Amino acid sequence: MFMPQSTAPVAVLRSGPLFAGRDFADLRATARQPDDTLSFIPLLLDAAQPDGSWRTTVAALNTDYFLNFYNSHLAAEQGQVALLRYDGSLLISSNLQPAATVYSPALRIQLAQSEAGSFTEQLADGRQLISAYRASRVYPFIIVVRLDRQQVLANWRHEARFAVALVSGILLLLIGMASVYYLRFEKLEARRQRDEEQLRIAAAAFESQEGIFVTDANNNILRVNRAFSTITGYNEAEAVGQTPHLLSSGKHPQAFYDEMWRQLQSCRFWSGEIWNRRKSGDIYPEWLTITAVSDAQDHISHYVATLTDITQRKRAEEEIRNLAYYDPLTRLPNRRLLLERLQQAVGSAGRRGNEGALLFIDLDNFKTLNDTLGHDMGDLLLQDVAQRLNHCVREDDTVARLGGDEFVVLLPNLSKNCDEAAKLALRLGERIRLALNAPYDLAGHDYHSTPSIGIAMFADGQHNGDELMKRADLALYSAKAAGRNAVHFFEPQMQKTLSERASLETALRQAVADGQLRLMYQPQVDQAGNIHGAEVLLRWLHPSLGLLSPDRFIALAEETGLIIPIGQWVLEQACFQLQQFSQQPAMADISLSVNISIKQLRHPDFTRQVQTILSATRAPPQRLVLELTESDLVDDIEGCSHKMAPLRQTGVQFALDDFGTGYSSLAYLKKLPLDQLKVDQSFVRNVMHDQHDAAIVRTVIVLARALNLNVLAEGVETAEQLAFLQQQGCHNYQGYLFAQPLPLTDLIAMKQNQMHTLNRFTLSA
Ligand SMILES: Nc1nc2c(ncn2[C@@H]2O[C@@H]3COP(=O)(O)O[C@H]4[C@@H](O)[C@H](n5cnc6c(=O)[nH]c(N)nc65)O[C@@H]4COP(=O)(O)O[C@H]3[C@H]2O)c(=O)[nH]1
């Protein structure tokens, strides 16, 4: 056995190289095979004895002790445990084929620095070895553990992968569970929010503007909302426990409620208008909707009723109805309601054989009242008339206002006997006439008015409402034509007149289009007998009736509005003629007087139309005289004056026709830009026999002169009339004494003849 030699006794433990031998305890050592021999590490310890001598103790350290220990903890492929001596020689190794030299240069360097440590080495084959060492302080050994990093970590990696997989799995499971819980939570939350919202909506709906009450199946009120209390006046405490009978108005018969319940049971729903009673006792209309609520077994468990107070709506409907069917000024039924009632009356009269009557009432001279005292007074009169009419009739009669001053009274049931019915109608017509003749007090103004009344009877149901209205209107016309303040019945002759007028109207429209209108010219002379002008007079050359005078169609043209195109045509012709005259020396000083209808004058564009015609024809404006009728002007002096003024500024002259027949007031004469007064032929006609007419003529002439107006007398037929007029100082004359209305060529011939022969009309001084 080799042991390191000690030169002096030292108390140091020494070891020798490994040797093989038998186990001291092994009695059968001799029987062991060489391979079975044990390895020992010899150990020597020199120890000083009390007597000063040295004693060396020898020990053998069985390497199996180490190897067994390490092999049990470390698999051969994982690494190696080795025991080195300080000189680096290998004592024992757990691995017989170590991967590399144990006492590697790296270990040597490490040992020099520290007695214990660890480091990593890279082998030539690329493997990495992790080495840990410790130099024992007790034994003269260095223990080195070398591990193949790959091998050592193999298990760890395997376990780590397993652990990662496991953890991942668990994590995934947890995430999955969390997701499921999250989704469930979300769903529950959404449902909770939805439920909350529905509860809020239900609460809001319950506390809506509509009154709501809920009853059980036995009709006991369980709940009411605030609006219910507001509408009915009952608070929750007063209503709960009661039945809806609490609200009953008593206005509906039992059959109404029976039907409601029948429908509720069969359809589980009822809605309709109902009259209820508030706590205050007021009865009011409401719209009620009742819905039956069923339980799981489809039995009615509750009733939910909503009620809306429709008082306001009813009022609005009433208002709309009033506006649609009633005249706002007089509160009388209007045309629409009258026609509905008339239709019913005509139908029922036909069925029952009862005779009824329709009375058309028109106030005479109402327009004058409006124009003189103003529309407010006119309105007061209409309201008063409406009241008087209502007092004259029975309850089932209708008094209506058609508009303006036109009233209608419908008497649906007079008598089965037509004579008796006519008598009753006439009696009522007279009563109305007298009632409306009584004086009026219009806001302090005393006023007197008269009506004209036309009556149409109906019995057989053969005439519809429109026809009856036309008949009554015709009778009214007749009453007016007969001098007003009268009651006239419709007669078939009026119908005939009506038909004639209708066909004349059609023909007149055609006449304008077909050029059947003609103009005649009636000369006007001055004091010296010279023709200085002519009045343009219209004729209609009717294809079958021949030449018609204006009396036959002017009124109709005015009523139908045809006077506008006709008047325009006359003006154009006259202006064209004036332009022609201005080119002929003999005719150049002739003026033409054109009759202007009130409808033309009232046309908003009248002034511009005349100006347009003047400039289009290039007629000299100062030769154009526009004749206006006195009675027409009176209605709107201001308006007429405004339209006349611009024309007068351009030279157009204005004559007042038929003067003396109307108001002949100095006041309005002053306001109008007039040039000439025409004394109406009705006065001239009787001037020699009628002192009254003579006085009028005299006054008119004086008035005209005072106002510095030219005065022309028309209808002069005799020399006596002429002499009288001359005496009074009349300036100009027109009449059969000089000439009838003439065709244009005759007028021109007459004028030229007068020029050449100096054959003036001989006027006695
Ligand atoms: N008995 C008699 N009659 C005489 C005498 N001198 C003239 N007359 C007639 O008296 C009417 C005078 O015309 P007016 O007063 O303007 O009355 C005119 C006028 O108001 C209207 N009229 C005529 N032409 C037109 C027109 O173009 N437009 C308009 N709006 N009205 C017209 O028709 C009315 C009647 O016209 P006419 O039938 O042509 O009747 C004319 C004329 O023929 C006479 O000495 N004795």
PDBQT file of the ligand as one rigid body, heavy atoms in Angstrom, charges set to zero:
ROOT
HETATM    1  N1  LIG A 801    -135.788 106.622 -75.845  1.00  0.00    +0.000 N 
HETATM    2  C1  LIG A 801    -134.668 107.235 -76.214  1.00  0.00    +0.000 A 
HETATM    3  N2  LIG A 801    -133.541 106.579 -76.042  1.00  0.00    +0.000 NA
HETATM    4  C2  LIG A 801    -132.414 107.219 -76.398  1.00  0.00    +0.000 A 
HETATM    5  C3  LIG A 801    -132.395 108.499 -76.919  1.00  0.00    +0.000 A 
HETATM    6  N3  LIG A 801    -131.096 108.833 -77.180  1.00  0.00    +0.000 NA
HETATM    7  C4  LIG A 801    -130.386 107.779 -76.790  1.00  0.00    +0.000 A 
HETATM    8  N4  LIG A 801    -131.151 106.780 -76.336  1.00  0.00    +0.000 N 
HETATM    9  C5  LIG A 801    -130.723 105.491 -75.782  1.00  0.00    +0.000 C 
HETATM   10  O1  LIG A 801    -130.312 105.709 -74.459  1.00  0.00    +0.000 OA
HETATM   11  C6  LIG A 801    -129.234 104.868 -74.136  1.00  0.00    +0.000 C 
HETATM   12  C7  LIG A 801    -128.110 105.690 -73.697  1.00  0.00    +0.000 C 
HETATM   13  O2  LIG A 801    -127.151 104.951 -73.189  1.00  0.00    +0.000 OA
HETATM   14  P1  LIG A 801    -126.918 104.765 -71.681  1.00  0.00    +0.000 P 
HETATM   15  O3  LIG A 801    -127.749 105.670 -70.871  1.00  0.00    +0.000 OA
HETATM   16  O4  LIG A 801    -125.463 104.817 -71.507  1.00  0.00    +0.000 OA
HETATM   17  O5  LIG A 801    -127.434 103.306 -71.430  1.00  0.00    +0.000 OA
HETATM   18  C8  LIG A 801    -126.851 102.245 -72.048  1.00  0.00    +0.000 C 
HETATM   19  C9  LIG A 801    -125.722 101.719 -71.308  1.00  0.00    +0.000 C 
HETATM   20  O6  LIG A 801    -125.983 101.828 -69.930  1.00  0.00    +0.000 OA
HETATM   21  C10 LIG A 801    -125.734 100.283 -71.693  1.00  0.00    +0.000 C 
HETATM   22  N5  LIG A 801    -124.694 100.080 -72.674  1.00  0.00    +0.000 N 
HETATM   23  C11 LIG A 801    -124.701 100.290 -73.972  1.00  0.00    +0.000 A 
HETATM   24  N6  LIG A 801    -123.492  99.957 -74.507  1.00  0.00    +0.000 NA
HETATM   25  C12 LIG A 801    -122.722  99.560 -73.483  1.00  0.00    +0.000 A 
HETATM   26  C13 LIG A 801    -121.368  99.105 -73.381  1.00  0.00    +0.000 A 
HETATM   27  O7  LIG A 801    -120.619  99.054 -74.339  1.00  0.00    +0.000 OA
HETATM   28  N7  LIG A 801    -120.934  98.775 -72.150  1.00  0.00    +0.000 N 
HETATM   29  C14 LIG A 801    -121.735  98.877 -71.070  1.00  0.00    +0.000 A 
HETATM   30  N8  LIG A 801    -121.229  98.529 -69.911  1.00  0.00    +0.000 N 
HETATM   31  N9  LIG A 801    -122.974  99.290 -71.120  1.00  0.00    +0.000 NA
HETATM   32  C15 LIG A 801    -123.466  99.629 -72.322  1.00  0.00    +0.000 A 
HETATM   33  O8  LIG A 801    -126.932  99.974 -72.294  1.00  0.00    +0.000 OA
HETATM   34  C16 LIG A 801    -127.786 101.080 -72.096  1.00  0.00    +0.000 C 
HETATM   35  C17 LIG A 801    -128.748 101.157 -73.190  1.00  0.00    +0.000 C 
HETATM   36  O9  LIG A 801    -128.150 101.397 -74.328  1.00  0.00    +0.000 OA
HETATM   37  P2  LIG A 801    -128.964 101.576 -75.636  1.00  0.00    +0.000 P 
HETATM   38  O10 LIG A 801    -130.021 100.578 -75.729  1.00  0.00    +0.000 OA
HETATM   39  O11 LIG A 801    -128.033 101.722 -76.757  1.00  0.00    +0.000 OA
HETATM   40  O12 LIG A 801    -129.671 102.915 -75.376  1.00  0.00    +0.000 OA
HETATM   41  C18 LIG A 801    -128.948 104.085 -75.406  1.00  0.00    +0.000 C 
HETATM   42  C19 LIG A 801    -129.520 104.963 -76.495  1.00  0.00    +0.000 C 
HETATM   43  O13 LIG A 801    -129.870 104.260 -77.641  1.00  0.00    +0.000 OA
HETATM   44  C20 LIG A 801    -133.623 109.157 -77.073  1.00  0.00    +0.000 A 
HETATM   45  O14 LIG A 801    -133.728 110.331 -77.534  1.00  0.00    +0.000 OA
HETATM   46  N10 LIG A 801    -134.743 108.503 -76.710  1.00  0.00    +0.000 N 
ENDROOT
TORSDOF 0
